[in-house]
Amino acid sequence: MIGLSHYLIVSAIIFSIGLVGVLRRRNLLMLFFATEVMLNAVNIAFAAISHYYNDLTGQMFAFFIVAIAASEVAVGLGLLIVLYKKYGSLDLDDLASMKG
Amino acid sequence: MYEAIAFYLFSVLTIGLFLVTVMSKNVLYAMTSLASGMVLISGFFFILGADFLGVVQLIVYVGAVMALYSFAMMFFDATRDIKEKNTNTALVFLLGGLSALVLVLMFAAPIHSEAIQALYPMHEGVGNAQDVGIVLFTKYLVPFEVAAVMLLVAMIAGIILAGKKMDDSLTEDLSADDEIMTQKDEK
């Protein structure tokens, strides 16, 4: 029988995959993909808790996360296009202009 | 029984696809595996009885967000492999795993303390979409409207940011233009 902890463990594994991606990626587009992975992991956890506690609040939060992710992608991709026009690259090491 | 089979199948496939997303050097592979992983995540939502959330996931993520990514990919050179300077992969894995574990423990701690009560319980015999609609438009009306304004702002920001100097070529491959011009001249 599949319980709440199963879903939470899967969500935690997917979240850590996304976190590893955020830490090791140097390309900005790939960094965006990793953040999407993390947001999806959180959505799984919210839906699972909503199901097992028979409560709709988790699903509501998941909806707002989806809306926030959509607007984040719209603004972020616009910024990426502007950056690519300006520097010709999306590599974070090339874009770092403040070297200490 | 079927739930268990579906759960294990979806979880193994999702984890594998997201690993491809995070590890792949090619943008196209990363994007397609991310899209298919999101389709499988909507499968999780359908198993959990959150039908409306699953449909929203399919439409918004797999439909809109992925289309946006693929349009943005046309601006960048997607066929070339991405070269990344990786510093000490083992350390990154250790740090990522540990911090994710700490985060999960932090957020999972209140669940096991029996302190959770159902604020807006689901109703028997009512479809998930109806239930969600009633709660969304009575209890969460203000956040809903704020989210609508936020999406409008994001749309305008995306248009303004991406629409500047659209007539310039991004890839700056002027030789291709010259080739076309010479072919025209030959004719």
Interface residues (C-beta under 8 A of the other chain):
Chain A: M1 I2 L4 H6 Y7 L8 V10 A12 I13 I14 F15 S16 I17 G18 L19 V20 G21 V22 L23 R24 R25 R26 N27 L29 M30 F32 F33 A34 E36 V37 N40 N43 I44 A45 A47 A48 I49 S50 H51 Y53 N54 D55 L56 T57 Q59 M60 A62 F63 F64 V66 A67 I68 A69 A70 S71 E72 V73 A74 V75 L77 G78 L79 L80 I81 V82 Y84 K85 G88 L90 D91 D93
Chain B: E3 A4 F7 S11 T14 I15 F18 L19 T21 V22 V27 A30 M31 L34 G37 M38 I41 F44 F45 L48 G49 A50 F52 L53 V56 Q57 V60 Y61 A64 V65 L68 Y69 A72 M73 F75 F76 I82 E84 K85 N86 T89 V92 F93 L95 G96 G97 S99 A100 L101 L103 V104 F107 A108 I111 I116 A118 L119 Y120 P121 M122 D131 V132 V135 L136 K139 Y140 P143 A147 M150 L151 V153 A154 M155 A157 G158 I159 I160 L161 A162 K164 K165 D168 L170 E172
